[in-house]
């Protein structure tokens, strides 16, 4: 009853348009209580019914334009996201036990933007959509414009917005002196370009992996039986990025550089996706050095566009041109991306679907995941034979064989050891970074990965 009271108080005393539940203090206190976990899941189900098909939020719709928006039955309305104010992170001079505890004990995941900043960030998104709907040359494509609006709303805003917020906050760190409002606004636009890129890749990835859910809802290609027609929507999202850049940055001195940077990262990310897709289709994992394949796939598919691109865009906006600093940021981004992807792989198999919002399919799709790589390094010849016979098969019985083998090998324990070691290693590396780089920003990034539940 105490937990339930806290939950209701959390909702009733928050006078905001949107309350994100995410990984709340309430859930963390319930997660080790089996009975309370069931009760909490039930409450989430009720919340889902009251929240316009988004189980993790309550919100009031905000008009996105003067046009009548086309929306499918599954399309979400757009709201301004407001989360409980994150703890203030001050620059850290020593990688101490105190800083370690900050990351471990923070009940709400550290957010890159404050409440007010995030309101402004969401308003910028709405203005971007409105601008896209008002392109003069596209006036005779009203229906397509309305469809594009639905594509954006369904796929861009519901995510964690890591890349967009990271771009925005990074610019404030690198600008140092009080940046002009215009430049802050532009950094938010660049952040949304990073988010639209992520949406493009997610839409395509879900089709290739034949995934069922994403963020607690059907994958875009599953909405109203859209199917392979969603491929064109992925292309559409990619080309929207250039439209946004051309509209807002064509007169800025750094326009050619940020444009080149974005599409260079797009190219490398798609190469990583190609590697991931082809190895999954071949289903011949024994042909590859699994650990080498895993490292390459993480570098190109995940790390560059998730962590390097947002910071590099902010540095370019702030007119930082030192190549050694860019290289240092890229090195750190690769480590962060590795940590992020390993956590993602772990959650795919061992995560709570109610929290992750998606049903894991790495085993069925023969993914070169961290769990598979670790299992290959740990198992006996008999276990390896069993793994290779059942991995990459869609039959539930064979998937269960792999999961049982993971449990025999105690991969959950192995992951916990990896997580602690990597958390401390990256923390120590941050301390060794150049003083010209904002170390507190990188600590924030690290804390958003550590023990994330989705």
C-alpha positions in Angstrom: 0.0 0.0 0.0 2.9 2.3 0.6 4.3 1.7 -2.8 0.9 2.3 -4.4 0.5 5.5 -2.4 3.8 6.7 -3.6 2.9 5.9 -7.2 -0.4 7.8 -7.0 1.2 10.8 -5.3 3.8 10.9 -8.0 1.1 11.2 -10.6 -1.3 13.5 -8.8 1.2 16.0 -7.5 2.9 16.6 -10.8 1.1 19.5 -12.4 2.6 19.0 -15.8 1.3 18.2 -19.3 3.4 15.0 -19.6 4.8 12.7 -16.9 7.3 10.1 -18.1 7.5 7.1 -15.9 10.6 5.6 -17.5 12.7 3.9 -14.8 11.2 5.6 -11.7 12.1 5.4 -8.1 8.9 3.6 -7.6 9.8 0.8 -10.0 13.3 0.5 -8.6 11.8 -0.1 -5.1 9.4 -2.7 -6.5 11.7 -4.6 -8.9 12.9 -7.0 -6.2 9.5 -7.6 -4.8 7.8 -10.2 -7.0 4.3 -9.4 -5.8 4.8 -5.7 -6.2 6.2 -6.2 -9.6 3.0 -7.8 -10.7 1.0 -5.0 -9.1 3.2 -2.4 -10.8 2.7 -4.1 -14.2 -1.0 -3.9 -13.6 -0.8 -0.2 -12.9 1.2 0.3 -16.0 -1.5 -1.5 -18.0 -4.1 0.9 -16.5 -1.8 3.9 -17.4 -1.6 2.6 -20.9 -5.4 2.7 -21.3 -5.4 6.3 -20.0 -2.5 7.6 -22.1 -3.5 7.4 -25.7 -1.7 4.2 -26.4 1.7 5.1 -24.8 2.1 3.0 -21.6 4.9 5.1 -20.2 3.4 8.6 -20.4 0.4 10.8 -19.7 0.1 13.9 -21.9 -2.0 16.7 -23.3 -1.9 16.9 -27.1 -0.4 20.0 -28.6 -1.4 21.2 -32.2 1.5 20.7 -34.6 0.2 22.9 -37.4 -2.8 24.5 -38.8 -3.3 21.6 -41.2 -5.6 18.7 -40.4 -3.2 15.9 -39.5 -3.6 12.5 -41.0 -3.2 9.9 -38.2 -3.5 6.2 -38.1 -5.3 4.5 -35.3 -1.8 3.9 -33.7 -0.4 7.3 -34.2 0.5 9.2 -31.0 -0.2 12.8 -30.3 2.7 15.0 -29.7 3.3 16.4 -26.2 6.0 18.4 -24.4 8.0 16.0 -22.4 8.7 17.0 -18.8 10.6 14.8 -16.4 11.5 15.3 -12.8 14.5 17.6 -12.6 17.7 15.7 -12.9 20.5 16.0 -10.4 23.1 18.7 -11.1 26.4 17.2 -12.2 29.4 19.4 -11.5 32.8 19.0 -13.1 34.6 16.1 -11.6 38.3 16.3 -10.7 38.8 12.8 -9.3 37.2 9.5 -10.3 36.1 8.9 -6.7 33.8 6.6 -4.8 31.5 9.6 -4.5 31.2 9.9 -8.3 30.7 6.2 -8.6 27.9 6.2 -6.2 26.2 9.2 -8.0 25.8 7.0 -11.1 24.7 4.0 -9.2 22.2 5.6 -6.8 20.5 8.1 -9.1 16.9 6.9 -9.2 16.0 8.9 -12.3 18.3 8.5 -15.2 20.3 11.8 -15.6 18.7 13.8 -18.4 20.9 16.0 -20.6 18.4 18.9 -20.7 16.5 20.5 -17.8 12.7 20.7 -17.8 12.6 24.1 -19.4 15.3 23.3 -21.9 13.4 20.2 -22.9 10.2 22.2 -23.4 12.1 24.4 -25.8 13.6 21.4 -27.5 10.2 19.9 -28.1 8.9 23.3 -29.4 11.7 23.3 -31.9 10.6 19.8 -33.1 7.1 21.2 -33.7 8.5 24.1 -35.7 10.6 21.7 -37.8 7.5 19.7 -38.7 5.5 22.8 -39.5 8.3 24.1 -41.8 8.3 20.7 -43.6 4.5 20.9 -44.2 4.8 24.4 -45.6 7.4 23.9 -48.3 5.9 25.9 -51.3 6.9 23.4 -54.0 5.0 20.6 -52.1 1.7 22.4 -51.9 0.1 20.0 -54.3 1.2 17.0 -52.2 -1.1 17.6 -49.2 -1.9 13.9 -48.6 1.8 13.0 -48.7 2.6 15.8 -46.3 0.1 14.5 -43.9 1.6 11.0 -44.2 5.1 12.4 -43.6 3.8 14.1 -40.4 2.5 10.8 -39.2 5.8 9.1 -40.0 7.6 11.8 -37.9 5.3 11.7 -34.9 5.3 8.0 -34.7 9.0 7.3 -35.1 10.9 10.4 -34.0 9.6 11.7 -30.7 8.8 8.6 -28.6 12.4 7.5 -28.2 14.9 8.4 -25.4 16.2 11.3 -27.5 19.7 10.5 -26.4 21.3 11.8 -29.6 19.3 14.9 -29.9 19.7 16.0 -26.3 23.4 15.2 -26.3 23.9 17.4 -29.4 22.1 20.3 -27.6 23.8 20.0 -24.3 27.2 19.5 -25.9 27.0 22.8 -27.7 26.4 24.6 -24.4 29.5 23.0 -23.0 31.7 23.8 -26.0 30.3 27.3 -26.5 31.7 28.2 -23.0 30.5 31.8 -22.8 26.8 32.5 -22.8 25.7 31.3 -26.2 23.3 33.3 -28.2 19.7 32.2 -28.2 19.8 31.8 -32.0 22.7 29.3 -31.7 21.0 27.4 -28.9 18.0 27.1 -31.2 20.2 25.9 -34.1 21.8 23.3 -31.8 18.4 22.0 -31.0 17.6 21.7 -34.7 20.9 19.8 -35.2 19.8 17.6 -32.3 16.6 16.8 -34.1 18.5 15.9 -37.3 20.3 13.3 -35.2 17.0 12.0 -33.9 15.5 11.8 -37.4 18.5 9.9 -38.5 18.0 7.5 -35.6 14.3 7.1 -36.6 15.3 6.3 -40.2 17.7 3.6 -39.1 15.2 2.1 -36.6 12.4 1.9 -39.2 14.7 0.0 -41.6 16.3 -2.1 -38.9 12.9 -3.3 -37.6 11.9 -4.4 -41.1 15.2 -6.3 -41.7 15.0 -8.0 -38.2 11.2 -8.7 -38.6 10.8 -7.2 -35.1 7.3 -7.0 -33.6 7.5 -4.1 -31.1 9.6 -0.9 -30.5 9.2 1.4 -27.5 6.1 -0.6 -26.3 4.2 -0.2 -29.6 4.1 -2.1 -32.9 7.0 -1.4 -35.2 6.2 1.2 -37.8 6.0 -1.4 -40.6 3.5 -3.3 -38.5 1.1 -0.4 -38.1 -2.1 -1.0 -40.1 -0.3 -3.7 -42.0 2.0 -1.2 -43.7 4.6 -3.8 -44.5 7.5 -3.2 -46.9 6.0 0.2 -47.9 7.7 1.4 -44.8 11.0 1.2 -46.6 10.1 4.3 -48.4 9.3 6.0 -45.1 12.9 5.2 -44.0 14.2 6.9 -47.2 11.8 9.8 -46.5 13.2 10.3 -43.0 16.8 10.3 -44.3 16.0 13.0 -47.0 14.2 15.1 -44.4 17.5 15.7 -42.7 18.9 17.5 -45.7 15.7 19.6 -46.0 16.0 20.7 -42.4 19.7 21.5 -42.8 19.1 23.5 -46.0 16.3 25.4 -44.5 18.1 26.4 -41.3 21.9 26.3 -41.9 22.5 27.3 -45.5 23.8 30.8 -44.4 26.0 29.4 -41.7 29.8 29.1 -42.3 29.8 25.5 -40.9 26.9 24.3 -43.1 29.1 22.3 -45.5 31.0 20.7 -42.7 28.0 19.6 -40.6 26.3 18.3 -43.8 29.3 16.3 -44.8 29.8 15.0 -41.3 26.2 13.8 -41.0 26.2 11.9 -44.3 29.7 10.5 -43.7 28.4 9.0 -40.5 25.3 7.8 -42.3 27.5 6.0 -44.8 29.6 4.3 -42.1 26.5 3.4 -40.1 24.8 1.8 -43.1 28.1 -0.2 -43.7 27.8 -1.5 -40.1 24.1 -2.3 -40.7 25.1 -4.2 -43.9 27.6 -6.3 -42.0 25.1 -7.0 -39.3 22.4 -8.0 -41.8 24.5 -10.1 -44.0 26.0 -12.2 -41.2 22.5 -12.7 -39.8 21.2 -13.9 -43.1 24.1 -16.2 -43.8 23.6 -17.9 -40.4 27.2 -19.2 -40.5 28.7 -17.7 -37.4 31.4 -20.4 -37.3 32.9 -18.7 -40.4 33.8 -15.6 -38.4 36.0 -14.5 -35.6 33.0 -13.5 -33.4 34.8 -11.0 -31.2 36.3 -9.2 -34.1 33.0 -9.2 -36.0 31.3 -7.8 -32.9 33.8 -5.0 -32.4 33.5 -3.9 -36.1 29.7 -4.0 -36.0 29.5 -1.9 -32.8 31.9 0.7 -34.1 30.1 1.3 -37.4 26.5 0.5 -36.6 26.2 2.0 -33.1 29.0 4.1 -31.7 29.6 6.7 -34.4 26.0 8.0 -34.9 25.0 7.5 -31.2 27.9 9.2 -29.4 30.4 10.6 -31.8 28.1 12.5 -34.2 26.2 14.5 -31.6 29.3 15.8 -29.9 31.2 16.4 -33.2 28.3 18.4 -34.5 28.3 20.6 -31.4 32.1 21.1 -31.6 31.7 22.1 -35.3 29.0 24.6 -34.3 31.3 26.0 -31.6 34.1 26.5 -34.2 36.4 24.0 -32.6 38.8 22.8 -35.3 41.5 20.9 -33.4 41.6 17.4 -35.1 43.3 15.9 -31.9 40.2 16.8 -29.9 37.9 15.3 -32.5 40.0 12.1 -32.4 39.9 12.0 -28.6 36.1 12.4 -28.7 35.8 9.6 -31.2 37.9 7.3 -29.1 35.7 7.9 -26.1 32.5 7.6 -28.3 33.7 4.1 -29.4 34.1 3.0 -25.8 30.7 4.5 -24.8 29.1 2.8 -27.9 30.5 -0.5 -26.9 29.2 -0.2 -23.4 25.8 0.9 -24.8 25.5 -2.0 -27.3 26.6 -4.7 -24.8 23.8 -3.4 -22.4 21.4 -3.5 -25.4 22.4 -7.1 -26.2 21.9 -8.1 -22.5 18.5 -6.5 -22.3 17.4 -8.2 -25.6 17.6 -11.6 -23.8 17.3 -10.8 -20.1 15.5 -7.5 -20.0 11.9 -6.9 -18.8 9.7 -6.4 -21.9 7.5 -4.1 -20.0 10.5 -1.8 -19.5 12.3 -2.2 -22.7 9.2 -1.9 -24.9 10.4 -4.5 -27.4 10.6 -8.3 -27.7 14.1 -9.5 -28.1 15.0 -11.4 -31.3 18.8 -11.5 -31.3 18.8 -15.3 -30.9 16.3 -16.0 -33.6 18.0 -13.5 -36.0 21.4 -15.0 -35.5 22.9 -11.7 -34.3 26.5 -11.5 -33.3 25.6 -10.2 -29.9 27.8 -9.9 -26.8 26.0 -12.8 -25.2 26.8 -15.0 -28.2 30.4 -13.9 -28.3 30.9 -14.5 -24.6 29.2 -17.9 -24.8 31.5 -19.0 -27.6 34.5 -18.0 -25.5 33.2 -19.8 -22.3 31.5 -23.0 -23.4 32.9 -26.5 -23.7 33.1 -28.2 -27.1 29.8 -30.0 -26.4 28.1 -26.8 -25.4 29.5 -25.0 -28.5 28.1 -27.7 -30.7 24.7 -27.3 -29.0 24.9 -23.5 -29.4 25.7 -23.7 -33.1 22.9 -26.2 -33.8 20.2 -24.0 -32.2 21.4 -20.4 -32.6 19.7 -18.4 -35.4 16.6 -20.7 -35.4 13.1 -19.3 -34.9 11.5 -22.4 -33.3 10.7 -21.6 -29.7 12.2 -24.8 -28.5 15.6 -24.0 -30.0 15.5 -20.5 -28.7 14.9 -22.0 -25.2 17.9 -24.3 -25.6 20.1 -21.2 -26.2 18.6 -19.3 -23.3 19.1 -22.3 -21.0 22.7 -22.6 -22.2 23.2 -18.9 -21.4 21.9 -19.6 -17.9 24.2 -22.6 -17.5 27.2 -20.4 -18.5 26.0 -17.8 -15.9 26.1 -15.0 -18.5 24.0 -12.7 -16.3 26.8 -12.8 -13.7 29.4 -12.4 -16.5 27.5 -9.3 -17.7 27.4 -7.8 -14.1 31.2 -8.2 -13.9 31.6 -6.7 -17.3 29.4 -3.7 -16.4 31.2 -2.9 -13.2 34.7 -3.2 -14.9 33.7 -1.2 -17.9 32.0 1.5 -15.9 35.2 2.1 -13.9 37.5 1.8 -16.9 35.6 4.4 -18.9 35.4 6.6 -15.8 39.2 6.5 -15.4 39.6 7.2 -19.2 37.4 10.3 -18.8 39.8 11.6 -16.1 42.7 11.2 -18.6 41.0 13.3 -21.3 42.2 16.7 -22.3 41.2 19.6 -20.1 39.8 21.3 -23.2 37.0 18.7 -23.2 34.1 18.9 -20.8 34.7 15.8 -18.6 31.4 16.3 -16.7 29.5 15.9 -20.0 31.2 12.5 -20.6 30.4 11.4 -17.0 26.7 12.3 -17.7 26.9 10.1 -20.8 28.4 7.2 -18.9 25.6 7.4 -16.2 22.9 7.2 -18.8 24.2 3.8 -19.9 25.0 2.3 -16.6 22.2 -0.1 -15.5 19.7 1.4 -17.9 16.6 -0.6 -18.1 15.5 0.3 -21.6 
